């Protein structure tokens, strides 16, 4: 995102880049049936290989003096589309690795690890951009994909134990090639089954709220390079992005402290608190106070993410989990590209600050929406979630 800003100095292109980063979320639901039948380890290894090679294109283009914003904008959706399969794939296998009662803690640890790397990398990147430039970081990124490839290659994932209700066949990792081909042919049937399942549960209204609020959040996050540049340049960008990541990290780490509280209550209070803190951070004077309040605003967001995913994992049968997780990722991120585009256009037309305030306001409205919905408000604590939870809300 900083490289796009550096090449153009135009917030519209930053918004366009943000839209392209997130447009891949629109297609995540297509991966669900594949995740449920294809060996996850192979999928993970393949994505890291493709993305690692893709990272090398940027420094090579710079070396031959052909680097342009258009090349970056072309690479973004291709590499994001490939890497998008990683997230629902990882979420779908976690219940096979840990016991059901351990899911909240496992998700907390999982998210804390991801969030810790994210926060640290963003903060360090801001400094490194100032010292060695953004292009050089793509070489480092290629190396991290290589390490991830090797780690994924060593994975041993337990077999599925449930029966796939869509086909009546045993959904184990030891299926022979003929069985896999037969399952892939049933792709459409399995996909429709996942959509039908979500449509009949409380997950649908939750996703509707997240989709709308994400427009504002993505608008604010996308133009962060422009906002940071008005403060003190790439170092400020690293600090602010690091604060966002660190706040989410802390939230995921402490989520177990509120796992006995109703998910509906956590969602309502948490989102409203996050929105108020975000708005305060934009109004605050100085980089330090702004970063501190942005950090605090992300803590309840991190808590909600862990408890929400844990509730889904505990409440959805294993045979449907890959489809449900990929569909939810698509639904929650379906309007992110719109938010990015509106953020870039808004910053160019009316200024950065109104867009940033809108982002905080969208979180407040999301909390109000959760509180006004009787279905969402009545969701139990994650520790009380089981596979009858969503069945009981089916229409």
BATOR-580951 format. One line per 2 residues: number of its first residue (from 0); their letters; for each residue z, x negated, y of C-alpha. Coordinates in Angstrom, 1 decimal. Example, Ala and Ser with C-alpha at 12.3 -4.5 7.8 and 13.67 -1.06 7.14 Angstrom:
% BATOR-580951
0	AS	7.8,-12.3,-4.5; 7.1,-13.7,-1.1
This chain:
% BATOR-580951
0	XX	0.0,0.0,0.0; 0.8,-2.8,2.4
2	XX	-2.5,-4.6,1.6; -4.4,-1.4,2.5
4	XX	-2.5,-1.2,5.8; -3.1,-4.9,6.4
6	XX	-6.8,-4.6,5.8; -7.4,-1.5,8.0
8	XX	-4.4,-1.0,10.4; -5.2,2.7,9.9
10	XX	-2.7,5.2,8.5; -5.5,7.4,7.3
12	XX	-6.5,4.8,4.7; -2.9,4.3,3.7
14	XX	-2.7,8.0,3.1; -5.9,7.9,1.1
16	XX	-4.6,5.1,-1.0; -1.4,7.0,-1.6
18	XX	-3.4,10.0,-2.7; -5.4,7.8,-5.2
20	XX	-2.2,6.4,-6.5; -0.9,9.8,-7.4
22	XX	-4.1,11.6,-8.4; -3.7,10.3,-11.9
24	XX	-0.7,12.6,-12.3; -3.1,15.6,-12.3
26	XX	-4.4,14.4,-15.7; -1.1,13.4,-17.4
28	XX	-1.0,16.8,-19.2; -4.2,15.7,-21.1
30	XX	-2.2,12.9,-22.7; 0.4,15.1,-24.3
32	XX	-1.3,16.1,-27.6; -2.4,12.4,-28.1
34	XX	1.2,11.2,-27.6; 2.4,13.6,-30.2
36	XX	0.1,12.3,-32.9; -1.0,8.7,-32.1
38	XX	1.2,5.7,-32.6; 3.0,5.2,-29.3
40	XX	3.2,1.4,-29.6; -0.6,1.0,-29.6
42	XX	-0.9,3.2,-26.5; 1.7,1.1,-24.6
44	XX	0.1,-2.2,-25.6; -3.4,-1.1,-24.6
46	XX	-2.3,0.2,-21.2; -0.6,-3.1,-20.3
48	XX	-3.7,-5.1,-21.4; -6.0,-3.1,-19.2
50	XX	-3.7,-3.1,-16.2; -3.1,-6.8,-16.4
52	XX	-6.8,-7.6,-16.4; -7.3,-5.2,-13.5
54	XX	-4.7,-7.0,-11.4; -6.7,-10.2,-11.6
56	XX	-9.7,-8.5,-9.9; -8.0,-8.6,-6.4
58	XX	-7.3,-12.4,-6.2; -10.7,-13.1,-7.7
60	XX	-12.4,-10.9,-5.1; -10.4,-12.6,-2.3
62	XX	-11.4,-16.0,-3.7; -15.1,-15.1,-3.5
64	XX	-14.5,-13.5,-0.1; -15.6,-10.0,-1.2
66	XX	-12.2,-8.3,-1.0; -12.4,-5.0,1.0
68	XX	-10.3,-1.9,1.2; -13.0,-0.1,-0.7
70	XX	-12.4,-2.3,-3.8; -8.7,-1.6,-3.6
72	XX	-9.4,2.1,-3.3; -11.6,2.0,-6.4
74	XX	-9.2,0.0,-8.5; -6.1,2.2,-7.7
76	XX	-7.1,5.4,-9.5; -8.6,3.6,-12.5
78	XX	-5.5,1.5,-13.2; -3.1,4.3,-12.4
80	XX	-4.9,6.6,-14.8; -4.5,4.1,-17.6
82	XX	-0.9,3.4,-16.8; 0.1,7.0,-16.4
84	XX	0.3,7.5,-20.2; 3.3,5.1,-20.3
86	XX	5.9,7.4,-18.8; 5.6,10.5,-21.0
88	XX	5.1,8.3,-24.0; 8.4,6.5,-23.3
90	XX	10.2,9.8,-22.6; 8.9,11.3,-25.8
92	XX	10.2,8.6,-28.1; 13.6,8.1,-26.6
94	XX	15.1,11.0,-28.6; 14.0,9.2,-31.8
96	XX	15.9,6.1,-30.8; 19.2,7.6,-29.8
98	XX	21.4,10.5,-31.0; 21.2,13.7,-29.1
100	XX	24.6,13.4,-27.6; 23.7,10.0,-26.3
102	XX	20.6,11.1,-24.4; 22.3,11.4,-20.9
104	XX	23.7,7.9,-21.1; 20.5,6.5,-22.7
106	XX	18.4,8.1,-19.9; 20.8,6.8,-17.3
108	XX	20.5,3.2,-18.7; 16.7,3.6,-19.1
110	XX	16.3,4.8,-15.5; 18.8,2.3,-14.2
112	XX	16.7,-0.5,-15.7; 13.5,0.8,-14.3
114	XX	15.1,1.5,-10.9; 16.7,-1.9,-10.7
116	XX	13.5,-3.7,-11.3; 11.7,-1.3,-8.8
118	XX	14.3,-1.8,-6.1; 14.5,-5.6,-6.6
120	XX	10.8,-6.0,-6.7; 10.1,-4.0,-3.6
122	XX	12.7,-5.9,-1.6; 11.5,-9.3,-2.8
124	XX	7.8,-8.3,-2.3; 8.5,-7.6,1.4
126	XX	9.6,-11.2,1.8; 6.9,-12.7,-0.4
128	XX	4.2,-10.8,1.6; 5.4,-12.6,4.7
130	XX	5.4,-16.0,3.0; 2.4,-16.1,0.6
132	XX	0.5,-12.9,1.4; -0.1,-9.6,-0.5
134	XX	-3.1,-10.9,-2.5; -1.0,-13.6,-4.2
136	XX	1.3,-11.0,-5.6; -1.4,-9.5,-7.7
138	XX	-1.4,-12.7,-9.8; 2.3,-12.3,-10.3
140	XX	1.7,-8.6,-11.3; -0.8,-9.7,-13.9
142	XX	1.9,-11.9,-15.4; 4.4,-9.0,-15.6
144	XX	1.9,-6.8,-17.4; 1.4,-9.7,-19.9
146	XX	5.1,-9.8,-20.6; 5.3,-6.0,-21.0
148	XX	2.5,-6.2,-23.4; 4.3,-8.6,-25.6
150	XX	7.6,-6.6,-25.5; 5.8,-3.4,-26.4
152	XX	4.0,-5.1,-29.2; 7.4,-5.9,-30.8
154	XX	8.6,-2.3,-30.7; 9.7,-0.5,-33.9
156	XX	9.8,3.2,-33.2; 11.4,5.6,-35.8
158	XX	9.1,8.3,-37.3; 9.2,11.8,-36.1
160	XX	11.4,14.0,-38.2; 10.3,17.5,-37.0
162	XX	7.4,19.5,-38.2; 4.7,20.2,-35.7
164	XX	4.8,23.9,-35.2; 1.3,24.0,-33.9
166	XX	-0.3,22.7,-37.1; 2.3,23.0,-39.8
168	XX	1.7,19.4,-40.8; 4.3,16.7,-41.0
170	XX	4.3,14.8,-37.7; 5.3,11.3,-38.9
172	XX	4.0,7.9,-37.8; 2.8,7.2,-41.3
174	XX	0.1,9.8,-41.3; -3.1,8.5,-42.8
176	XX	-6.3,8.2,-40.7; -7.7,11.5,-42.0
178	XX	-4.6,13.4,-40.9; -4.8,11.8,-37.5
180	XX	-8.4,12.8,-37.0; -7.6,16.4,-38.1
182	XX	-4.8,16.5,-35.5; -6.9,15.2,-32.7
184	XX	-9.5,17.9,-33.5; -6.7,20.4,-32.8
186	XX	-6.1,18.9,-29.4; -7.0,22.1,-27.5
188	XX	-4.7,24.2,-29.7; -1.8,21.8,-29.2
190	XX	-2.4,21.6,-25.5; -2.4,25.4,-25.1
192	XX	0.8,25.6,-27.1; 2.5,23.2,-24.7
194	XX	1.4,25.2,-21.7; 2.5,28.4,-23.2
196	XX	5.9,27.0,-24.0; 6.5,25.9,-20.4
198	XX	5.2,29.1,-18.9; 7.8,31.1,-20.7
200	XX	10.8,29.1,-19.6; 12.9,28.3,-16.5
202	XX	11.0,25.0,-16.4; 8.1,26.7,-14.6
204	XX	10.0,27.8,-11.5; 11.7,24.4,-11.3
206	XX	8.3,22.7,-11.4; 6.9,25.1,-8.7
208	XX	9.7,24.0,-6.3; 9.2,20.3,-7.1
210	XX	5.5,20.5,-6.5; 5.9,22.0,-3.0
212	XX	8.7,19.7,-1.9; 6.8,16.6,-3.2
214	XX	4.1,17.2,-0.6; 6.6,16.3,2.1
216	XX	8.3,13.5,0.2; 5.0,11.8,-0.7
218	XX	3.8,12.1,2.9; 6.9,10.2,4.1
220	XX	6.8,7.6,1.3; 3.1,6.9,1.7
222	XX	3.2,6.1,5.4; 6.3,3.9,5.0
224	XX	4.1,0.7,5.7; 3.2,2.2,9.1
226	XX	6.8,3.2,9.8; 8.1,-0.2,8.7
228	XX	5.5,-2.0,10.8; 6.9,-0.3,13.9
230	XX	10.3,-1.7,13.1; 9.6,-5.4,12.1
232	XX	6.6,-5.7,9.8; 6.4,-6.5,6.1
234	XX	10.0,-7.6,5.8; 11.1,-4.2,7.0
236	XX	8.8,-2.5,4.5; 10.4,-4.5,1.7
238	XX	13.9,-3.6,3.0; 13.1,0.2,3.2
240	XX	11.3,0.4,-0.1; 14.1,-1.6,-1.7
242	XX	16.6,0.8,-0.2; 14.8,3.8,-1.7
244	XX	14.7,2.1,-5.1; 18.3,0.9,-5.0
246	XX	19.5,4.3,-4.0; 17.7,5.9,-6.9
248	XX	19.1,3.1,-9.1; 22.6,3.9,-8.1
250	XX	22.1,7.5,-8.8; 20.8,7.0,-12.3
252	XX	23.7,4.6,-13.0; 26.4,7.1,-12.0
254	XX	24.7,10.2,-13.3; 27.1,10.3,-16.3
256	XX	29.9,11.0,-13.9; 28.5,14.5,-13.2
258	XX	26.9,15.3,-16.6; 29.6,17.9,-17.2
260	XX	28.6,19.9,-14.1; 26.0,22.6,-14.1
262	XX	22.5,21.2,-13.7; 21.8,24.1,-11.3
264	XX	24.7,23.1,-9.0; 23.8,19.4,-9.2
266	XX	20.2,20.2,-8.2; 21.1,22.5,-5.3
268	XX	23.8,20.4,-3.7; 22.0,17.1,-4.5
270	XX	18.7,17.9,-2.9; 20.2,19.4,0.3
272	XX	22.4,16.3,0.7; 19.4,14.0,0.1
274	XX	17.4,15.8,2.8; 20.1,15.6,5.4
276	XX	20.6,11.9,4.8; 16.9,11.2,5.0
278	XX	16.6,13.0,8.3; 19.6,11.1,9.6
280	XX	18.0,7.8,8.6; 14.9,8.4,10.7
282	XX	17.0,9.3,13.8; 19.3,6.4,13.3
284	XX	18.9,3.3,15.5; 18.0,0.0,13.9
286	XX	16.7,-1.2,10.6; 20.1,-1.6,9.0
288	XX	21.4,1.9,9.6; 18.0,3.4,8.6
290	XX	17.9,1.5,5.4; 21.5,2.4,4.6
292	XX	20.9,6.1,5.0; 17.7,6.0,3.1
294	XX	19.6,4.3,0.3; 22.2,7.1,0.3
296	XX	19.6,9.8,0.4; 18.1,8.6,-2.9
298	XX	21.4,8.6,-4.9; 21.5,12.4,-5.6
300	XX	17.7,12.2,-6.4; 18.4,9.6,-9.0
302	XX	21.3,11.7,-10.5; 19.1,14.8,-10.7
304	XX	16.2,12.9,-12.4; 18.3,11.6,-15.2
306	XX	20.1,14.9,-15.9; 16.9,16.9,-15.6
308	XX	15.0,14.7,-18.1; 18.0,14.6,-20.4
310	XX	18.2,18.4,-20.4; 14.6,18.7,-21.4
312	XX	14.9,16.2,-24.1; 17.9,18.0,-25.6
314	XX	16.4,21.4,-25.2; 12.8,20.9,-26.4
316	XX	12.0,20.3,-30.1; 10.7,16.8,-30.9
318	XX	7.3,18.1,-32.1; 6.6,19.6,-28.6
320	XX	8.3,17.0,-26.5; 5.2,14.8,-25.8
322	XX	3.3,17.7,-24.5; 6.1,19.2,-22.5
324	XX	6.9,15.8,-20.8; 3.3,15.1,-19.9
326	XX	2.8,18.7,-18.6; 5.9,18.5,-16.5
328	XX	4.8,15.1,-15.0; 1.5,16.7,-14.1
330	XX	3.1,19.8,-12.6; 5.7,17.9,-10.6
332	XX	3.2,15.5,-9.3; 0.2,17.8,-9.0
334	XX	0.4,18.0,-5.2; 1.4,14.4,-4.5
336	XX	-2.2,13.4,-3.6; -2.2,16.2,-1.0
338	XX	1.0,14.9,0.4; -0.3,11.4,0.7
340	XX	-3.5,12.6,2.5; -1.5,14.9,4.8
342	XX	0.9,12.0,5.6; -2.0,9.7,6.5
344	XX	-3.8,12.3,8.6; -0.5,13.5,10.2
346	XX	0.5,10.0,11.2; -2.9,9.3,12.7
348	XX	-2.9,12.6,14.7; 0.6,13.4,15.7
350	XX	2.6,10.2,14.9; 4.7,8.7,12.2
352	XX	8.1,10.2,13.1; 7.2,13.9,12.7
354	XX	5.8,13.1,9.2; 9.0,11.3,8.3
356	XX	11.2,14.2,9.5; 9.1,16.6,7.5
358	XX	9.8,14.6,4.4; 13.5,15.0,4.8
360	XX	13.1,18.7,5.6; 11.3,19.3,2.3
362	XX	14.3,18.0,0.4; 16.6,20.4,2.2
364	XX	14.2,23.3,1.5; 14.1,22.3,-2.2
366	XX	17.8,22.5,-2.5; 17.8,25.9,-0.9
368	XX	15.2,27.1,-3.3; 17.1,25.9,-6.3
370	XX	20.3,27.6,-5.0; 18.5,30.9,-4.4
372	XX	16.9,31.1,-7.9; 19.3,32.7,-10.3
374	XX	17.5,31.2,-13.3; 17.9,27.6,-12.0
376	XX	21.4,28.2,-10.6; 22.6,29.2,-14.0
378	XX	21.3,26.2,-15.9; 24.2,24.6,-17.9
380	XX	25.5,21.1,-17.9; 23.3,18.6,-19.8
382	XX	26.2,18.2,-22.3; 25.8,21.8,-23.2
384	XX	22.1,21.8,-23.6; 20.5,22.4,-27.0
386	XX	17.2,23.5,-28.4; 18.2,27.1,-27.9
388	XX	18.4,26.6,-24.1; 14.8,27.1,-23.2
390	XX	14.1,29.5,-26.0; 16.7,31.8,-24.5
392	XX	14.8,31.8,-21.2; 11.4,32.5,-22.7
394	X	9.9,35.7,-21.5
